[in-house]
Amino acid sequence: MTCPECKSENVKTQTFQENLGSTTVTKTRSKYRQEGHGCIWWLCIGWWWWIVDLCLWIFFFIPRLCIQLFRKKKYKGRSKSVSNTVNNIRYTTVCVCSDCGHRWNI
C-alpha cells in the first residue's frame, strides 16, 4: 500500500472498533382470562343465587347495568417477556504514513 500524498510504502494500518450503541427488542406474550367462581361457590351459593340475580336484573335493570359496565374486572393469568439486545459495532481501518504522517480511511 502506498501513501497518496508522498507515494511512500512505509504505511501502518490500524483497525478501530466503534460501539454505535445497542438495540433492545422485547416481545411480551400474555395469557389472561377473566376469573370466575369455583365449584364450591356454585354448590353452596350459586345454585340459588342465579334466581336472586335474575330478579335483581328484572327489577333494578338500569342501576345493575351501570354497575356491571364500570366495575373492575378480575383477571388471572401470566405474562412472559423475552428481551434480545444487539450491540451495533463498526470497525474502521485507518492507514497512517510513517514518512509524512498523512492519515486516510479504507
N, C-alpha and C positions, 0 to 999 in steps of 0.2 A: 504494500500500500504506500502511496506517495502523498506528500503534503501538497494541497492545491496552491499554496502560497509560494513556497520556496523549492518545491519539487524534490525535497529530501525524502529518503526512505527510512529515516530514523523516527518512526512513528510508534507511539504506545497506544494501546487500545484498552479502555476501561468500560466495564458494564455496571450500571447503577440500577438498583431496584427502587421503584417508587410505589408507595402504597396510596392508591387513589380513594380508599375508603372501603366500607363494606356494605353489603345489601342483605337485609334480613327479610325473609318471606315466611309468614306464619299462616298455617292452614288450621282452621278450627272445625272439628266435627262434633256436633251436638246431638244428643238423643234425649228429648224431653217428652213427657206425656203428662196429661192432667191427672192429678191424684184423685182417686175416688175413695169410697168406703170399703172396708174389709168384710170378710164373711161373717164375723161375729156381730158386727153392727147390723147387717142385714137379718141375721137370725133373731137378734134381740129387739131391735127397734125398726128396722127397715120394712118389715112385712106389714106393719100397721101404719107407719109414718107416711107412706105414699098416699093413703086415704086422707090424712090430715093435710098433707101438702097439696093435694088436688082441691080440697075445699078452700084452702087459703088462696090458691090461684084463681078460683072462681069468684070469691068474694072480695079479694084485695088485689085485683089484677094489676092496676097501674102502679101502686107502691112496690109490689113484688117485682115487676118488670124493671123498675128503676134500680132496685137493689141488685138484681141479677146482672144488669148491664155494667154497673160501676163497682162491683166488688172485686177484690184482688183474687186472682186465681192461684191455686196451689199447684205447683209443678214439681215433679220428681224426675230425676234423671242424672245424666253425667255429660261432661264435655271433655274432649281430648284435643290438645293443641300440639302441633308439630312445627318446630321452627328450623329453618335452614338458613345459615349465614354463609355468604360468599364474599371472600376478600378479593377486591379488584386490585391486581398488581400489574404494573407496567415496567418493562425492562428497557432501559435506554443505553445505547452504546455510544460512547464519546471517544473520539480519536484526538490525541494531543501530539503535536510535532515537537520533538526534543530539541531541534535546532532553533526554530523561530518562535515556538510557543503558541502557534495557531491551534484553535480548537474547532472541531466540527462534529456533527451528529451523523450517524449512519442510518 
